[in-house]
């Protein structure tokens, strides 16, 4: 029954495509909730409809767009929840991979904190910055994704991030 209702909602959203700023803010928030809930069918429909993968400009639709800017991104939500297929779908639409809202970690930090190896690999391949510091709770108030992976005991993720950080440092030194 739930799948039928989601399919009907998906068809309605697809049929009601609009480019208005208000609709874009609504679509962005809808995309966030679909990604957070792991609903790949709805994520795909919203992306097909043209839902933005990045937050709208705060002034584009008044209070609605201002509210949308206060959300984590759909990519962060999918990475946090371990929704591999949704992360893959979103990355095809070239989102800002290092988006952060408030003090929350970027998608890479969320995936690292939760030990989602495949998502960490995808985000690194998409250019996510492994050096961004964020808050991971009161015991880790200012750490990198590597710090989070180590703190939460995800050795396989920590290894991936160590290699990525070494490669990043080597490329930086080579450029100078």
N, C-alpha and C positions, 0 to 999 in steps of 0.2 A: 504494500500500500504506500509506504514512504517513497519507494522508488518511482511509483506512478505519479505521485504528487510532485516529486522533484523533476520528473520528465516534463510534466505539464508546465511547471514554473520555467524550466529551461526553454521550452518552445515559446512561451509568452515573452520571455526576455529577448530571445532571438528575433521574434517578430516585431518587437517594439523598439528597434534600434533608433538612437537619436544622438546627435552630437552636442547637445546642450550641456553647459558646464554643470548644471545641477544633476543631470543624468550621469555625467562622468563621475561626480563625487559619489553618487549612490552606487554606481557600478563598481567603483574602487572599494567601497566599504563592503559591498556584496561579495566581491572577489576575495577580500580578506576573510570574511566569515566562511566562505566555501572552502578556502585553502586551510583555514584553521580546523574545520570540521572534517577534512580529508575527503571532500566530495569532488572527486575528479570529473565527474559528469557535469556538474554545475560550473566548475572552474573552466572546463573546456568551452561550455556554452557562453559563459561571460566573456572569455577571450575572443571567441568567434564574433560576438556582438560588438567587440571593440573596447571592452573594459580596460582602463589604463592600469598598467602594472606598477606605476609609480604614483605617489600622492599628487593630487591636483594642487595648483597654486592656492595658497591660503585665501586669496581674495577672489577666486574665480566664481564661487557660487555662494558668497556670503557665509552665514554661520555653518552651513552644511559642509562647505569645503574646509573651513577652519577645523571642524570636528574630524574630518577625514585625515587631515594632516597630523592629528594627535594619535592616529592608529600606527601600530607596527605595520610593516608592509605585508602583502600577501606572501611574498617570498620568505620573510621571517616566520610567518605563521606556519607555512608548510615545512620549513626546515626544522622548526621547533618540534613539530608533531611527527617528524620522521616520514612525511608523505613524499616518497621518492618520485613517483609519477607526476605529482603536482609540481614539485621543484623543477623537474625536467620540462614540463609544459611552460612554466613561467619563464625559465631561462631562455626558451626559444623566442620570447618576446622582448629580450634584452632589458630586463629591469636594472635599476641601480642596485647592484649586489651588496653594496656596503651601506645601504639605508639603515638608519637608526632613529628611533623615536625616543626622546627623553634619554634615560640612562640605559635603556635596554640594549643588549648586544645586537650586532648585525646578524644576518642569517648564518654566517659562518660560525660565529660564537655560539649561537643557539644550537646548531647542529653538533658542534664540538662538545658543548656542555652535556648533551644527551647521548653522545656516543654514536651518532648516525654517520658511519664511515662513508657510505656511498654518497650521501649528500655533501659531506665535507669534500670529497674528491670532485664532485660536480661543481661546487662553488669555487674551489681553487682553480679548476680549469676555466671557469668563467671570469677569473680575475679578481676574486675576493681578496681583500687585504688581511693577511693573518696577523698584522701588527696592531690592529685597532684595539684600544683598551676600553673596557666597559665594566659595568657592575654585574657581578654574578651572585649577588647575595651578600649578607653582612660579613661572612667569612672570607669573601673574595671581592672586595669593593672596587678594585682597579686592576683587572687582569686582561690578558690577551686570550684569544681562543685556545692557545696552547696551555696557558695557565689553567683555564677551565677544564680542558680535557684531562690534565694531570690531576687536578683537585678532585674531580669526580671519578677518577680511576679508569679512564678510557685510554689505555696504553696504545692501542692501534691507531686511534685518532691523533694522539700526541705525536706519534712517530711521523704520520703524514704531515702534520703541521710543522714539526722540526725541519723536515726536508724542505718544505715550502718556504719557511723563513730563511733557511740557509741559501736557497736558490735566489730568493729576493735580495738578500744582502750581497751575494756575489754579483748579481746583475747591477745593483746600485754602485758597488765599488768599480765594476768594469766601465760603467757609464762615466765615471768621474776620472 
